[in-house]
Amino acid sequence: MEAQRVVWPSRAKVDVETFTLPPIGDDDVLIATECTLISPGTERAFLLGLPNAQGRYPSRPGYSNIGKVAEIGKAVTGLQVGDRVASTQGHTSHFVTSPSRLLKVASTDAPSEETVFFNLGAIALQGIRKARIELGEATLVLGQGLIGLLALQLSKLSGALPLTAADLTDSRLEISKSMGADYTLNPEDADFSTQLNDITKDDGPVVVIEATGHPDAISTALDVAGWGARVVLLASTRGETPKVNFYRDVHKKGLMLYGAHNSIRPRQESSPNFWTLEDDSHLLLTLIAQKRFNVAPLISHRVPGEDAPKAYQLLMEWNPGLLGVVLQWNDSM
């Protein structure tokens, strides 16, 4: 059987290639993908070979996939043809895999184009868990791209109050307001620090989530954080941050810095504020199904899988209006 998948043959080059699927073994399942979600910051960085993101080519991107079981091997139990499943498989129309690499989607009500946010939501959540937000703690989320907007909602669910969103693009701040931000600020405004001090009664934020990936934003995060604050570096920084005076900006303020890369999760067992990807993914699937986590407004583009090069062209141009880009494959709804 032939299938299609996205491939990056070289830097800044995107194709959709046809390939032959391997035969299905007794312990395997065949999945027909419904939709996949582009991870805008990470995929753009590796496609363009930005600092801290030099990959190898050819590369086959993607790690957020929703599909349906199309065929099962003789020895497979616990799955049936037609079951909807989530996985970290890439942008591909079909794939053969082990059932152990799949999460069964219990709800049949949530659209696949919303369910596919489970993985990016889980990535944002592991950063929020590290912040250990308590009910009533003033929280600032720097950056309102896709990860920042997901982190904003998860901060609110965790009890952040007041919750402030900051971004350089006013249109994104409008989305932040609709998704629960108590205040929205633009760091380029001359009175940014004054406004933030007014919001926090001159104490500064107790928690700062850096979700831009821009080196300069780390300096901003350290500068505006309150005494003894917790600063979480959620986005993967592309480049080196300008010289930081750690005595003035960190040591003297008693700040706690948390690196929150998804790769440092525990592999086997969750513990407080340190959950496995599987457990967080299950939680996000539940939150999306129960409408406690709203991702529908974050879908900015829907593109057929065969037109993926057009989607990546938009990504490389980095239009601020681009947020969630869903690639549609088989019977995507």
N, C-alpha and C positions, 0 to 999 in steps of 0.2 A: 504494500500500500504506500502511495506517495502522499507527502504532506508538505506544508510550507512553513518557513520560519524566518525570522529576521536575522540578518548577519551583518557585521561590520567588517568588510574585507580589509579595510585600512583606515587610517585616521580620517575622521569627518566624512566617511563614505558609508552609505547604508543601502543594502539590497534586501530583497526577499528571495530566498532560494528554495528550490524544490529538492526534497531529499526522500529517500526510501526508509520507511520505518523498519526497525528490526522485528523479527517474528515474536509473537506473544508466547512467553513460556507459561508453564503451569502455575507459576507463582506471580504472574504479572497481570496488569490491567492496561487496557487501551483507553486513553482519555481523549475526547473531542473537546477542545478548548472553546469556551463561549467568549471570554474576553480576557485581556491582560491589561495591566496598568503600567505605564511608563513611570519610572522613578526619576523625576526631572533633574534634580541636582546631581545625583550619582551618575546617571546614564549620560547626561550632557558632559560631565567632567571626564569620564573615561572615553567617550566618543571623541572628544577634542584633545585628550591627552593633557589635561590641565595639571598643575602642580599637585602632588600627592595622589595622582590618579593615572599614572602611566601603566596602561595595560598592554596585552599582547593582541596582535591581529593575525588571522581573523578572530573575531569574538562574537559570541551569540548572547545578547543581553536579555535582561528581564528576570524578575523574581516574584511576580504577583500574578497568579493565574487561577481562574475559575473555569471549570469544565464539567462535563458529564461523562460518566462511565459508559463507554461504547461496547466494550467486550471484556470478559474476564477469563482468566486461566482456570483450568480444572481444579486446582488446589486452593483457590482464593475463597475465603469466607468473610462475611461481614460487609460485603459490598454487592450491589446488584446493578445490572444494566439500567441506566437512567438516573442513578444517584448523582447528586451534584457534589463536587469536591473542590477544595482549595489546596493549592500547592505553591511552592517556590519555583516552579518550572518557568522557563523563559517564554519569549514571544513566539509561539508556535501554534499551528492549527491542530496538531495531534501529537501525542507522545505516548510511549510505553514506559511504565514505571512499576515499582513495587508499591503495594497498598500501604506499606509503612511510611511512605513519603507523602501521603495524602491525609487531609483533614476532611471528614465528612461534614457537609453543610446541612445542619438539621432543619433549618427553616426553609420553606419553599416560597415564602412570601417576599423576602428581600430580593430586589433585582440583582442580577449578576454584576451589573456595572457599579453597584454600590458595594456588594460583598467583596469585590476585588480589592477594595481598600484595606482589607484585613491586615496585610503584611506591612504596609507603610504605617498604618495605625499602630501596629505592634512595635515597630521601630521607634516611633515617637513615644510610645508608652514606656519603654525601658528607660528613656531619659527622664520622663516625669517621675517614675518610681525612684530614681536616684535622688531627685530633689526632695523627696519625703515631705511634700506639701501638707501642712496642717490646716484645718478649717480656719479661715480668717487671716491667712498670711498673704501679705501684699506680694504679688507676682508680676513680673514683666517678661513678656515673650518678645524677643528681638527677632524680627523677620516674619513676614506673613505670606511666604510662599506656601507650597503644599504642606511640607513638614511643620512649618510654624503654625499654620491654621489647625492642623491636627493636634499639635501640642497645646494650642490655646484651649480647645474643647476639653482635652484630657486634664488640663490644669484646673479648669472650672469644675469638672466632675470630681476632682480631688479636693476641692474646697478653697481654691485660691480666691481671695477677696481682700482688696479690690484687685481685679485682673486687668492689666494694661497690655495692649498690643502696640508694637512699634514697627513701622515700615516706611520706606522712602516713597512708596506708591500709594496715592490716596485711594485709588480704586480697590486695592487690596484691603485697606483699612475699612472701607465700607462693608466688605464681606466680614471682616473681623467683628464689626458692630452687630451684624445680623447673626453671628455665631456665638454671641455671648460676652464679648469684651465689655468691661465697664467703662474703659477709657481707651482712646486711640491717639497715638502721637506720631509725629514725623521727626526723626532725629535730626533732620536738616533745619528744622525751625530754630531760630535763635534762642527762643525761650524753652527749649526742650527740657533742660535740666530743671528749670524753675517749675514747669508744669508737673514734672514727675515728683518733685519735692512737695508740691501742693497736694498731689494725690496721696502721697505716703506720709503726709504731716512731717516732712523734713527728715524722716528716718531712712528713706530709700527703700527699695524693694528688699524683701526678705529672701526672695528667690528670683534669680534671673536665668531664663532659658535662652541660650544663644542658638538661633535656628536659621542663620543666614548662610553660614559657611564662608563669609567674607573675613579676611584677616583683621581688618580694621574694627569690625564689630566686637571682637574680643576685648579690645581696649575700651570700647564704649561700655561693654558689660561690666568690666572691672571698675570703671570710673563711677557708674551710677549705682552700683550695688551698695546696699546699706551695711552698717557695721555688723560683722559676723554673718553676712549673707552667704547663701549657697548659690554658686554659679555653675550651671550645667552646660557643657559644650556638646550640644545635641547634633548640630550639623557638622559634617566633615569639612574642616577648613582647607580651602584650596589656596595654598601659599603660606608664607611666613608672616606672622604678626609683627608689626613694627616693634622696636625695642620697648619692653615693658619694665617699669620700675617696680619690681616685686616687693621691695620694702614699703614703698608708698601705697601701691595699689592692691596688694594682697596681704602681706605680713602685718602691716600696721592696722589694717582694717579687720584682721582676723577672718578673712574670707576662706571658704572651702570650695575648691574647684573639683568638678567631677567630669572626667572624660566619659562620654556616653556612646561609644561606638557599639553597634549591634553585635559585633563579633565577640565581645567579652562576656556574653551571657553564659550562665551555667548550662552544661550539656544535658544533664540528667534530671536534676531535682530542683524545684523552685524553693526559694527561701524569702523572708521578708524583704521587699523592695528589690528583689533579684530573681526574677522569674525566667523560666525557659521560654524560648520562642514559641514552642508548641502551646504552652499554657496561655501566654499572652495572645496568641493568634486565636485560640478558642474563645477567649474573652472578647476580643474584638468582633468576631463573628456574631457572638451573642448580643453585644451592644448595638451593632448595626441592625440585626434582625429585630430588636426590641425598640428601635428608633431612639435609643438613648445617645447615639453617636451619629451625627448628621453629616453625611458626606455628599449627598446629592448636589448641593450648591457648589461643590468643589470641582465638579466635572465641567471643564471648559471646552473640551474637544472630544468628539467621537469620530474615529477614523477606521475604515475597513482595514483588516490586517494586511491585505495586499498593497495598500497605499501607505504603509509604514514610513517609507522614505519622506513623504510629504510631512508627516508628523514630526520626524526628527529634524527636518529643515526648520520648522517653526521653533523647535527646541533650541537649535543652535543659534537662531536669531535672538532668543531670550526675550520674547515679548512679555511684558509684565502681566498681560491678560491670560497667559498660559498657566494653568494650574494642573488639574487632573486630566491626563490624556489617556483615554480608553481605546485600546485597539480591539476591534470587533472581529470575531472569527466565525464559529459555527453557531447559527441561531442565537446570537447574542441578544439579550433583552435587558 
